[in-house]
Amino acid sequence: MPLSKDDPFAPTLRKILSGACDPDIFIYPDERFAVAKKNIPYEARHVADNLILKHVRPAPLLAEKLALLCDKSIDEFLAAGHTFDASKFPYYEQVSTYIGTLNDVSRYYNNPIGYRCRSLASKLMFFRNTPYWVPLLVGPSAWENAFMADAQVDINDSLRMDLSLTAGSSESNLPEDDTPVPGEIPLPKVIRESLDDWVMPTLSKLNSLEALALWNFFAPTKQAENLLKKMGDMDSNFEWENPSTKGFPTTTTATPPRVPLDAPFTSFLLPSKISLKLKTTAPKASKKIVPPTQKAENRDIYYRPNPSHFLQTMWYWAVSKDSTFIVMNCGTFERIGVRHRGSQTLYLSDIIDPRREGYGRIHTGLVLAILNDAIDRVWKVRPASNYPVPRPEHMLGNLRINPKAEKKRRRRAGPLKKRQITTSQREGYLVLDRQLIEHEIGKRGFLTLVFETDILRSSAPSFLHRLGPPCIARLNQPNSIRSPIRKSEYNPEDYITAIIRDPPLGMGASGVVFRVSVEIQMRSGATMTKEMVLKFSHWNTNLGELYNEYAIYDRLMSRNVSKGIIDVYGLFEDLETGATAILMDDAGKSLSQVREEALEELGEGVKYEEIPPAGSFLTEAQRREFLDILKELHAARFIHGDIRRQNLMIDSAGNTKIIDFGRATFPSAATADEYQEELEELLEILGLESTAVNLKGSQLADHTAASDIGGNKDHITSLAKGYFAGIKGIGAIIGSIITASLQSLMTPEASPIEEKA
């Protein structure tokens, strides 16, 4: 049932469906971002074998099927008696005048094509009974400028409708008496009351997904066009890039991750024959391992774009966010990919021209397909009759699913388990003293890295060689290994093994931080273990930042600055990728974690006028230790450069540490004001720069030392007087300033904290 030509919305609908990106827009690539680089994330080389991409196959009718889905959904909408309100349709206008960067490509797609298609699809799926057009979906926006960047489509969970666009009202936000239920999408009451019963529960479930679909924007260059073209010429069998270390005993008992089920709806879009016969050959283990022969590549020079590298990166992102649809767009060319989980196959459309008439029809169908796929998956892929909420017929329209194909796609696996240690193995572990463990870690020239977390299961370990010795005076001897001799094979006593079992602890200035279990096998066959931290260079940034951090630790050691400095056991480099890593002791919890856990434990027993500083939850001795650490750094002419709660640590023994020297400088040419500024940053975090927080209630007695501040004012003041005594030339300038500042700041004027009634 087509829309009548006399319908007021007919011109707008024609504009949406026949719409295309402006074909006359000026394209002038910015040379700074126009060159492709090898971009496979480090973790992508360690994805579990049952989740990697194994096949790339064409889906030549994909674009036509998406357009058909759009047409059928509109026909069903009108046949059910629903109408489009032309007066309330938001006005979207082309804003781009030229395209020079990847960011411009993103805006070129969204304004107006993307916005219009998402609005129409949301109306057809969810908001059928209301005249309003709801901006339900957040479009894919890429804010960085590079050769390629990922973006995603999400549910707008912070939705604030501009009612002036829809109802002619001056109201721009929800009325005060119209607050939505926590956990629900914040829709105005007038819209919520118009929804079918199944919609709000479904929207809440969709909002729980990490991403509805992924977009990958490319720089608008001939190189990007050629890359998208070549993706259609690839062999069916995809060669996933793994570490090429051989002989490592990866006979882990960790259960492979569960393979998420495919949505029944999506089978309509794919070729009729899908093979699920997958065969995996486990690598052979031996007593010796053979390292990769390939040396680290120069990632920036003479790189010839390989479609496999980009497809592996995009598939990895799709697996990590469990997305079905992958869109690739460089402004002039586009491909749409569909990830089939059961067969580990990526189905690719033919090249689509975003400037060709009818592009809007394809992308309206694409958004409808994305929503249908996600709805099937959040309701656990049950048949329509078994849905926990009424399943509206329009979701599938006249499209039919083959139930036999769905049965073949069901693959189940048990929950994730950590590597198990038998009783005999545990008894074989030797209880060795700290010095022996440190010595073994510090002297070995190689590190094998294994992932056993979430979607990652290393089929072979990465092989890293040592670039620098430990930055620990007691281990760094004149004959310490700096660059080990390469051999054709290695025994277990030649290397250490680091196993990552948890998500990253956080992001530092120079890299990503993981907690690792380090295993050290001795000649006797006994194994020692130690919990440590491994800091990786960011895979898509300059590796120099991590080199700089290691160099700072080395200089700290050479100048005998050790107070509050974490023990660093060396700098390592991956032989194949060139990624660098620093192995170090676990510094414990940051002050951000300490404060968060303390406030959570206190609960609502105490009411604050403002959240207390992190230092309020430390002992007086710990606050003093942090000041002493910074004093020693400054006395040795080091500027840390990144003093914040996340970099101030308390270890399991209650000792204080300062970490993350990626932005540190030495020897510093800092002025007196810069030293003072860094000190004041620390004082603010410790709660010593302002009036002490007055806390009522006995619950705080064990969590805060705020009451000690006044009593220890003399110590802090005396510390300030001598703070810069060891720094020639600046002590006289700022010593008195800090002393006076601290004296005024240490005078408490208690601010009342009301107990909760």
HELIX and SHEET records of a PDB file:
HELIX    1   1 ALA A   10  SER A   18  1                                   9    
HELIX    2   2 GLU A   31  PHE A   33  5                                   3    
HELIX    3   3 TYR A   42  HIS A   46  5                                   5    
HELIX    4   4 LEU A   62  ALA A   79  1                                  18    
HELIX    5   5 ALA A   86  LYS A   88  5                                   3    
HELIX    6   6 LEU A  102  TYR A  109  1                                   8    
HELIX    7   7 ASN A  110  GLY A  114  3                                   5    
HELIX    8   8 TYR A  115  MET A  125  1                                  11    
HELIX    9   9 LEU A  163  THR A  166  1                                   4    
HELIX   10  10 LYS A  189  ARG A  192  1                                   4    
HELIX   11  11 VAL A  199  ASN A  207  1                                   9    
HELIX   12  12 LYS A  222  MET A  231  1                                  10    
HELIX   13  13 PRO A  264  LEU A  269  5                                   6    
HELIX   14  14 PRO A  307  LYS A  321  1                                  15    
HELIX   15  15 TYR A  359  VAL A  378  1                                  20    
HELIX   16  16 ALA A  384  ASN A  386  5                                   3    
HELIX   17  17 GLU A  393  MET A  395  5                                   3    
HELIX   18  18 PRO A  403  ARG A  409  1                                   7    
HELIX   19  19 THR A  423  GLY A  428  1                                   6    
HELIX   20  20 ARG A  434  LYS A  443  1                                  10    
HELIX   21  21 PRO A  492  ASP A  494  5                                   3    
HELIX   22  22 GLY A  544  SER A  558  1                                  15    
HELIX   23  23 LEU A  591  LEU A  602  1                                  12    
HELIX   24  24 ALA A  614  PHE A  617  5                                   4    
HELIX   25  25 GLU A  620  ALA A  635  1                                  16    
HELIX   26  26 ARG A  645  ASN A  647  5                                   3    
HELIX   27  27 ALA A  672  LEU A  686  1                                  15    
HELIX   28  28 SER A  698  LEU A  700  5                                   3    
HELIX   29  29 ALA A  706  GLY A  711  1                                   6    
HELIX   30  30 LYS A  713  LYS A  721  1                                   9    
HELIX   31  31 GLY A  731  LEU A  745  1                                  15    
SHEET    1   A 2 PHE A  26  ILE A  27  0                                        
SHEET    2   A 2 TYR A  98  ILE A  99  1                                        
SHEET    1   B 7 HIS A  55  PRO A  58  0                                        
SHEET    2   B 7 THR A 345  LEU A 348  1                                        
SHEET    3   B 7 GLU A 334  HIS A 340 -1                                        
SHEET    4   B 7 PHE A 325  ASN A 329 -1                                        
SHEET    5   B 7 ALA A 213  PHE A 218  1                                        
SHEET    6   B 7 MET A 148  ILE A 155 -1                                        
SHEET    7   B 7 LEU A 137  VAL A 138 -1                                        
SHEET    1   C 8 LEU A 456  ARG A 457  0                                        
SHEET    2   C 8 PHE A 446  THR A 453 -1                                        
SHEET    3   C 8 SER A 462  GLY A 468 -1                                        
SHEET    4   C 8 VAL A 568  ASP A 574 -1                                        
SHEET    5   C 8 THR A 580  ASP A 585 -1                                        
SHEET    6   C 8 THR A 527  SER A 537 -1                                        
SHEET    7   C 8 GLY A 511  GLN A 521 -1                                        
SHEET    8   C 8 TYR A 495  ILE A 500 -1                                        
SHEET    1   D 8 LEU A 456  ARG A 457  0                                        
SHEET    2   D 8 PHE A 446  THR A 453 -1                                        
SHEET    3   D 8 SER A 462  GLY A 468 -1                                        
SHEET    4   D 8 VAL A 568  ASP A 574 -1                                        
SHEET    5   D 8 THR A 580  ASP A 585 -1                                        
SHEET    6   D 8 THR A 527  SER A 537 -1                                        
SHEET    7   D 8 GLY A 511  GLN A 521 -1                                        
SHEET    8   D 8 GLY A 506  MET A 507 -1                                        
SHEET    1   E 3 LYS A 589  SER A 590  0                                        
SHEET    2   E 3 LEU A 648  ILE A 650 -1                                        
SHEET    3   E 3 THR A 656  ILE A 658 -1                                        
END                                                                             
